[in-house]
């Protein structure tokens, strides 16, 4: 089974400061989430604020993006 919705702790690009509700994208080159950028596919939103130097963030995936 492939899960495309729900809450997950995912790796993030370290310098990013992410707030609750921020849209996030998947950056394949880093195998991590990143704050929204047009060249990367949108995957969900942040559900727990986190800043630098943390390397992971809790997100809600949205399978409809």
C-alpha positions in Angstrom: 0.0 0.0 0.0 1.2 3.5 -0.9 0.1 6.2 1.5 -0.3 9.6 0.0 -2.2 11.4 2.8 -1.7 11.8 6.5 0.9 13.2 9.0 4.6 12.4 8.6 8.0 13.5 10.0 10.0 14.2 6.9 13.6 15.5 6.3 13.9 19.2 5.5 16.5 21.4 4.0 18.3 22.7 7.2 18.3 26.5 6.6 14.5 26.6 6.0 12.4 28.2 8.8 8.9 26.7 8.4 5.7 27.9 10.1 2.5 26.0 10.7 0.4 26.2 7.5 3.3 26.8 5.2 3.0 25.0 1.9 6.0 22.7 1.2 7.5 21.1 -1.9 9.6 18.0 -2.4 13.2 18.7 -3.5 14.4 15.5 -5.1 18.0 16.6 -5.4 18.2 16.9 -1.5 15.6 14.1 -0.8 13.9 16.6 1.6 11.0 19.1 1.8 11.6 22.7 1.1 9.6 25.9 1.4 7.5 26.4 -1.7 9.4 26.9 -4.9 7.9 26.7 -8.4 10.3 24.1 -9.8 9.4 21.5 -7.2 6.2 19.5 -6.7 3.9 20.7 -3.9 3.3 17.8 -1.4 1.5 19.3 1.7 1.6 21.7 4.6 3.6 22.1 7.8 1.8 21.1 11.0 4.6 21.9 13.5 6.8 24.9 13.2 10.5 24.3 13.0 13.6 26.3 12.1 17.3 25.9 11.5 19.2 23.7 12.5 16.5 21.1 12.8 16.6 18.5 10.0 13.0 17.3 10.0 9.5 18.7 10.1 6.0 17.2 10.7 3.9 17.7 7.6 0.4 16.8 6.4 0.7 15.2 3.0 -2.0 16.1 0.5 -2.6 13.5 -2.2 -4.6 15.9 -4.3 -1.7 18.2 -5.3 
